[in-house]
Amino acid sequence: MSKTQRTREICALAPIVPVLVVDDAAQARPLAEALVAGGLPALEVTLRTPAALDAIKAMSEVPGGVVGAGTLVTPDDVRAAKQAGALFGVSPGATDALIAACEAEGLPLLPGAATASEAMALLEKGYDMLKFFPAEASGGAPALKAIGAPLPQISFCPTGGVSPSNARDYLSLPNVICAGGSWVAPKQMVETGDWAGIETLAREASKLAD
């Protein structure tokens, strides 16, 4: 039984999962509304700012949105994310403690792996939908294609250095369901409240797999 069935379903909602760093929780709801309206319902809010948990709380109320917490590192992160309303979690790597916390909280996890050994270790634990991170620094689409040859049962969401110029290289691979990208919510657009501009970027990203 795959422990990542729900994660796989969330990853299949759109070709790009926005990776969001939210500095001001007041911007969270309109940001989520713009991204969902543009066709990107799965949203990853990274736990890198003091406003992150409040942002998850606000975004979880947006109709049609599926909000997750990124940069999960400790069991405390997992519990806080779940309490804030996160529907899935994303981690840069994976530890036994982190996996156990997600399973205890019933939080679907997209765990990070950068090598064949890491991917195989997670597969052994029942995880067959993984984040390939850091994607570009780990060899990009050619590396992920090479890992996929002997491990066709594992699917990936490459994140880290993915951009409009290389996203299709990843999305064309048979072992890639979606990719994580931060370009759909540029810091300047978020700060100035250019929600229409963000919706346009989201709409363009939502068609990358066509």
Order of alpha helices (4+ residues) and beta strands (2+ residues): alpha-beta-alpha-beta-alpha-beta-alpha-beta-alpha-beta-beta-alpha-beta-alpha-beta-alpha-beta-alpha-alpha
